[in-house]
Amino acid sequence: MLVAVSGCGGSGVDGTPGADGVRDPYFPKLGNGGYDVTHYALTLGYDPDGRHLTGTAEITARAAKNLSSFNLDLKGLDVSGITVEGKAARFQRAGHELRVRPADELDRGETFVATVRYSGAPETITDADGSEEGWLKTADGALALGQPTGSMAWFPGNHHPSDKASYDIEITVPKGLTAVSNGELTRESTKNGRTTFAWHSAEPMASYLATVAVGKYEMKTTATEDGLPVITAVDPSQAKASKKVLAKIPDILEWAEYNFGPYPFSSAGAIVDREEDAGYALETQTRPVYPGAPETALVVHEIAHQWFGDSVTPKSWRDMWLNEGFATYAEWLYEEDQGGDSAQDVFDALYEGDYYEDDADNEAIWAFPPARPTDAEHISDAPVYERGAMVIHKIRRAVGDDAFYDIVQGWAKTYRHKNADTRDFTEYVEEHAGGDEAREKVSRIWGDWLYGDGRPDRP
């Protein structure tokens, strides 16, 4: 059903509508064509008791073509008005598509600001695999998680990982609660029984990595030896259990920089909520979210994502293995460097089928090739994680450690704050493999391990 909502009439235009999706192979209607967002300024107010959110989103973007209209992704919530360049715009809604018709045509290359005013009870989205995202109600507030589609539940935008932007997120909540987000806290002020927290993220961020956590948190700011702020927000019920592992973050960051190259953001940290508040951890940019006190391996995994997934972001959800394969392999490397099982030990156990106690879990690794998940329901399944990590290990064995770490650090540097896909990666590895023999070896890895069905023969 298409609902037309009042606005002012526009002048005649000769532009064309922007696309209502970027045709992602698994989420074809996610994102929108015709423009590129450069900055989101979100001004939010949230009342946990009434579960009511009010928001104003100022979206700065550049038109990629002459536009008569463009779409934003927004699920639920009531839109009370939209302006484009200060002039009231007409708009229509159909599902999560919010089509905006500016009063004046937007010319190709023009930078414009669209302001959307909205409110309502934000939704919790249940994904095809049964996990929940969007706006999650917690014991004392709320938690916003966005992978892969949830961010559209709390702000309008171009919600596909291929369109990254900087962010200013300002959240006002009842006094006594804290609102945590990505980046650095630039302002905190209390007035008339409500407290406002303003957070700034200067580096580009895909919208699925944006987060807001509202509740009672113990806030702490420390720093690495290089002066990088480490900001943690911990639910008081998790403070004691989390203290030791969160204290390792500076050392884990130092280890990661040694292996992956310079840290790509201006702060780091963590949000630790109660275990029942979220069913999984997520690599929200600069401030990963953990459901309860995490194990060290999980912290290593989410910190590695700051390079692989957050800084180097997939062009489409088909490239998810580039996030999870690297982050999973980081766990193996860390364990190896701490004197535990080597990466080869883990690889061998997975290949032989005795890594997990349950045979079904061991078999699940071979369900599909990591670069070709069968559908949206399976983009976070075992082949994307464990078999993805096995691909990374095969590259290491093929080219040797020196070339391998040059490749890993060079990849992170070349695509820093950019998007990349599997083809970009395979071409980069082949170019830097170090000779014809090594290139021939990695070329076979693509066919057998990255795209091949079933368990490859072991050479």
C-alpha positions in Angstrom: 0.0 0.0 0.0 1.3 3.4 -1.0 0.4 6.2 1.4 0.8 9.8 0.2 1.5 12.3 3.0 1.1 16.1 2.7 3.8 18.4 1.8 4.4 21.4 -0.5 4.2 21.1 -4.3 7.4 21.0 -6.2 8.5 22.7 -9.4 8.8 20.8 -12.6 11.9 18.7 -12.8 13.7 16.7 -15.5 15.6 14.4 -13.2 14.6 10.8 -12.6 13.8 8.9 -9.3 16.7 7.3 -7.4 16.5 3.5 -7.2 14.6 1.9 -4.3 17.5 -0.5 -3.4 21.0 -1.3 -4.6 20.2 -4.9 -5.6 22.3 -6.6 -2.9 22.2 -10.3 -3.7 20.6 -11.1 -0.4 18.8 -7.9 0.5 17.9 -6.3 -2.9 15.7 -3.6 -1.4 18.3 -2.4 1.2 20.0 0.9 0.4 19.0 3.3 -2.3 20.5 4.6 -5.5 21.1 8.1 -6.9 23.0 9.6 -4.0 25.8 9.1 -1.5 25.4 10.1 2.2 28.4 11.8 3.7 27.1 12.7 7.2 24.2 11.8 9.6 23.3 14.2 12.4 20.8 12.4 14.6 19.0 14.1 17.4 17.1 11.6 19.5 15.0 11.5 22.6 14.0 8.2 24.3 11.6 7.4 27.1 12.2 3.8 28.2 9.0 3.6 30.3 6.8 4.6 27.3 9.2 3.0 24.8 8.8 6.2 22.8 11.5 7.6 20.5 11.5 11.0 18.9 14.1 11.9 16.2 15.3 14.4 13.8 17.7 13.1 11.2 19.8 15.7 9.2 21.2 13.7 6.3 23.9 15.3 4.2 24.4 13.7 0.8 25.6 14.2 -2.7 23.4 13.5 -5.7 25.0 10.9 -8.1 22.6 12.0 -10.9 19.8 14.4 -11.5 17.2 13.4 -9.0 13.4 14.1 -9.1 13.1 12.0 -5.9 15.1 9.7 -3.8 14.4 6.9 -1.2 15.4 6.4 2.4 15.0 3.2 4.4 12.9 3.5 7.6 10.9 0.7 9.2 7.9 1.7 11.3 7.8 5.1 13.1 5.7 8.0 12.1 7.2 10.7 9.9 5.8 14.2 10.6 7.7 16.1 8.0 10.7 16.3 5.7 12.6 19.2 4.2 15.3 19.2 1.6 17.5 22.2 1.5 15.1 23.9 3.9 12.1 23.5 1.7 9.2 21.2 2.6 9.2 18.0 0.5 6.5 15.6 -0.4 6.9 12.0 0.7 5.3 8.6 0.4 5.7 5.3 2.3 5.6 1.8 1.1 6.9 -0.8 3.5 10.4 0.3 4.7 10.8 2.6 1.6 10.4 6.3 2.3 10.3 8.2 -1.0 11.1 11.8 -0.8 10.2 14.3 -3.6 12.1 17.6 -3.1 10.5 20.9 -4.1 13.4 21.5 -6.5 15.4 19.1 -8.6 18.7 17.9 -7.2 21.4 18.2 -9.8 24.1 15.6 -10.3 27.1 16.5 -8.0 25.0 18.7 -5.7 25.4 18.4 -2.0 22.0 18.6 -0.2 20.6 18.2 3.3 17.4 16.3 3.9 15.9 16.7 7.4 13.4 14.0 8.6 11.3 14.4 11.7 9.9 11.2 13.1 8.6 9.5 16.3 7.0 6.4 17.6 7.8 3.0 19.2 10.9 1.6 17.4 10.6 -2.0 16.3 12.6 -5.1 17.2 13.3 -7.0 13.9 13.5 -10.8 13.9 15.8 -12.0 11.2 15.4 -15.1 9.0 17.9 -17.0 11.2 15.8 -16.1 14.3 18.2 -13.5 15.8 16.8 -10.1 16.9 18.1 -6.7 15.9 16.8 -3.2 15.5 15.7 -1.5 18.7 15.9 -4.1 21.6 14.3 -3.5 24.9 16.6 -4.1 27.8 16.1 -4.4 31.6 16.7 -0.7 32.1 16.5 0.9 28.7 17.3 -0.1 25.1 20.0 -1.3 22.8 20.1 -0.6 19.0 21.8 -3.2 16.8 21.8 -3.1 13.1 23.3 -6.1 11.3 22.2 -6.6 8.7 18.9 -4.5 8.5 18.2 -3.2 12.0 19.4 0.4 11.8 16.3 1.3 9.7 14.2 0.7 12.9 15.6 3.8 14.6 16.7 6.3 11.9 16.1 6.9 8.2 19.0 6.5 5.9 20.8 4.7 3.1 21.0 1.4 5.0 23.5 -0.6 3.0 27.1 -1.2 3.9 28.3 0.3 0.6 27.3 3.8 1.7 29.5 4.9 4.7 29.3 8.3 6.4 30.4 10.2 9.5 28.0 10.6 12.4 26.9 12.9 15.2 24.4 11.1 17.5 22.8 13.1 20.3 20.5 11.2 22.7 18.4 12.7 25.5 17.2 10.3 28.2 15.7 10.6 31.7 18.2 11.8 34.3 20.0 8.9 35.9 20.3 6.9 32.7 23.3 7.0 30.3 23.2 7.0 26.5 26.2 5.5 24.8 27.1 5.5 21.1 30.0 5.2 18.7 33.0 7.5 18.7 33.8 10.1 21.4 31.6 11.9 23.9 31.7 15.6 23.0 29.0 16.9 25.4 26.9 15.9 28.4 24.3 18.2 29.9 21.3 17.9 32.2 18.2 20.1 32.1 14.7 19.7 33.4 15.2 16.1 34.5 16.7 14.9 31.3 20.3 14.3 30.3 21.7 14.8 26.8 24.8 12.8 25.5 26.4 13.9 22.2 28.7 11.4 20.4 30.9 12.1 17.4 32.3 9.6 14.9 34.6 11.3 12.4 35.6 8.3 10.4 33.2 6.8 7.9 30.8 4.2 9.3 28.3 1.8 7.6 24.9 2.3 9.2 24.7 -1.3 10.5 27.7 -0.5 12.7 25.9 2.4 14.4 24.6 1.8 17.9 22.8 3.4 20.8 22.7 1.9 24.3 20.4 3.4 26.9 20.5 2.3 30.5 22.5 2.4 33.7 26.1 1.9 32.9 29.4 2.2 34.7 31.4 4.4 32.4 35.2 4.3 32.3 37.8 6.0 30.1 41.4 4.8 29.9 44.0 4.9 27.2 46.5 2.9 25.4 50.2 3.7 25.6 49.8 5.7 22.4 47.0 7.8 24.0 44.1 6.2 22.2 41.0 6.6 24.3 39.4 3.3 25.5 35.8 4.0 26.6 33.8 1.2 28.2 30.2 1.2 29.4 29.3 -1.8 31.6 25.9 -2.8 33.1 26.6 -2.8 36.9 25.5 -6.4 37.1 28.4 -7.3 34.7 31.0 -5.0 36.1 32.8 -7.5 38.4 32.9 -10.3 35.8 34.0 -8.0 33.0 36.7 -6.1 34.8 39.7 -8.4 34.0 38.9 -9.0 30.4 38.1 -5.4 29.6 41.5 -4.4 31.2 43.1 -6.4 28.4 41.7 -4.2 25.6 44.8 -1.9 25.4 47.1 -4.9 25.1 44.9 -6.6 22.5 44.8 -3.4 20.5 48.6 -3.3 20.6 48.8 -6.9 19.5 46.3 -6.2 16.7 48.2 -3.2 15.5 51.4 -5.3 15.3 49.6 -7.8 13.1 47.1 -5.7 11.1 48.6 -2.3 11.0 47.6 1.1 12.6 44.3 1.1 14.4 41.8 2.8 12.0 39.7 4.9 14.4 40.0 7.6 17.0 38.8 5.7 20.0 38.1 2.1 21.1 36.1 0.4 23.9 33.2 -1.8 24.7 29.5 -1.9 25.7 28.7 -4.8 28.1 25.0 -5.4 28.7 23.2 -8.2 30.4 23.3 -11.6 28.7 19.5 -11.6 28.2 19.5 -8.1 26.6 21.1 -9.3 23.3 21.7 -12.8 22.0 25.1 -12.1 20.4 28.1 -9.8 20.3 28.4 -7.2 17.5 31.4 -5.2 16.2 29.6 -1.8 16.4 32.3 0.7 15.3 34.8 1.7 18.0 32.5 0.2 20.7 31.6 -3.5 20.3 28.6 -4.8 22.1 28.8 -7.8 24.3 25.9 -9.8 25.9 27.4 -10.3 29.4 31.0 -10.5 30.3 32.9 -11.7 27.3 35.7 -14.2 26.9 39.1 -12.9 25.7 38.7 -14.7 22.4 35.5 -12.8 21.7 37.1 -9.5 22.5 39.9 -10.3 20.1 37.3 -11.2 17.5 35.4 -8.0 17.8 38.5 -5.8 18.0 39.8 -7.5 14.8 36.5 -6.4 13.2 37.6 -2.8 13.6 40.0 -3.4 10.7 38.0 -6.1 8.9 34.4 -5.2 8.6 34.4 -1.7 10.1 37.2 0.0 8.3 37.4 -2.3 5.3 33.6 -2.8 4.8 32.0 -5.3 2.4 30.5 -3.9 -0.8 27.6 -6.4 -0.3 26.4 -8.9 2.2 27.8 -11.7 -0.1 31.2 -10.5 1.1 30.5 -11.2 4.8 33.2 -13.8 4.9 35.8 -11.0 4.5 34.6 -9.7 7.9 34.1 -13.0 9.8 36.9 -15.0 8.2 39.5 -12.5 9.2 38.0 -11.9 12.7 37.9 -15.7 13.4 41.4 -16.1 12.1 42.5 -13.3 14.5 41.3 -15.5 17.3 43.5 -18.3 16.1 46.5 -16.1 15.7 46.1 -14.6 19.2 45.8 -18.1 20.7 48.9 -19.1 18.9 50.8 -16.0 20.0 49.8 -16.7 23.7 51.3 -20.1 23.6 48.1 -22.1 23.0 47.0 -24.1 20.0 48.5 -23.0 16.8 46.4 -21.8 13.9 47.5 -25.0 12.1 46.2 -27.1 15.1 42.8 -25.4 14.8 42.7 -25.8 11.0 43.6 -29.5 11.3 40.9 -30.1 13.9 38.2 -28.4 11.8 39.3 -30.3 8.7 39.3 -33.7 10.4 35.9 -33.0 12.0 36.9 -33.3 15.6 36.9 -29.6 16.6 33.4 -29.6 18.0 31.8 -32.2 20.2 28.7 -32.3 18.1 29.3 -34.0 14.7 26.6 -31.7 13.2 28.6 -28.7 14.1 31.7 -30.1 12.4 29.7 -31.0 9.3 28.1 -27.5 9.1 31.4 -26.0 8.1 31.1 -27.6 4.7 27.5 -26.6 4.0 28.4 -24.1 1.4 31.4 -22.1 0.1 32.2 -19.1 2.3 31.9 -16.6 -0.6 28.5 -18.0 -1.7 26.0 -18.3 1.2 22.9 -20.0 0.0 20.6 -17.1 1.1 20.1 -14.3 3.6 19.3 -16.7 6.4 22.8 -18.2 6.2 25.2 -15.2 5.9 26.3 -15.7 9.5 26.7 -19.5 9.4 29.7 -21.6 10.1 31.2 -21.6 6.6 31.4 -17.8 6.6 33.3 -17.9 9.9 35.3 -21.1 10.3 35.8 -22.0 6.6 36.4 -18.3 5.9 39.2 -18.4 8.5 40.5 -21.6 6.8 40.8 -19.7 3.5 42.9 -17.1 5.3 45.1 -19.8 6.8 45.6 -21.5 3.4 46.8 -18.2 2.0 49.3 -17.9 4.8 50.6 -21.4 4.1 50.8 -20.7 0.4 52.8 -17.5 0.5 54.7 -17.8 3.8 54.5 -15.6 6.9 56.4 -12.6 5.6 54.3 -12.2 2.5 51.1 -13.1 4.5 51.5 -10.3 7.0 52.5 -7.9 4.2 49.2 -8.8 2.5 47.1 -8.5 5.6 48.5 -5.1 6.5 48.5 -3.9 2.9 44.9 -4.9 2.4 43.8 -3.1 5.6 45.8 0.0 4.5 44.7 0.0 0.8 41.0 -0.2 1.7 41.1 1.7 4.9 37.6 3.4 5.4 36.5 2.0 2.0 34.4 -0.8 0.7 35.8 -4.0 -0.9 34.4 -7.3 -2.2 35.8 -10.8 -2.7 37.1 -10.0 -6.2 39.1 -7.0 -4.8 40.6 -9.3 -2.2 41.5 -12.2 -4.5 43.1 -9.8 -7.0 45.0 -8.1 -4.2 46.3 -11.4 -2.8 47.4 -12.6 -6.2 49.2 -9.3 -7.0 51.1 -9.5 -3.7 51.6 -13.2 -3.4 55.3 -13.0 -4.3 56.0 -14.9 -7.5 54.3 -17.2 -10.0 54.4 -20.3 -7.8 52.7 -18.6 -4.9 50.1 -17.0 -7.3 49.3 -20.4 -8.7 48.8 -21.8 -5.2 46.4 -19.0 -4.1 44.6 -19.3 -7.4 43.8 -23.0 -6.5 42.6 -21.9 -3.0 39.9 -19.8 -4.6 38.5 -22.7 -6.6 38.8 -25.3 -3.9 38.3 -23.4 -0.6 36.5 -20.1 -1.4 34.1 -21.1 -4.1 34.2 -24.9 -4.1 31.4 -27.1 -2.7 32.0 -29.6 0.1 35.2 -30.4 1.9 38.2 -29.9 -0.5 40.7 -32.7 -0.9 43.7 -32.0 1.4 46.9 -31.6 -0.6 
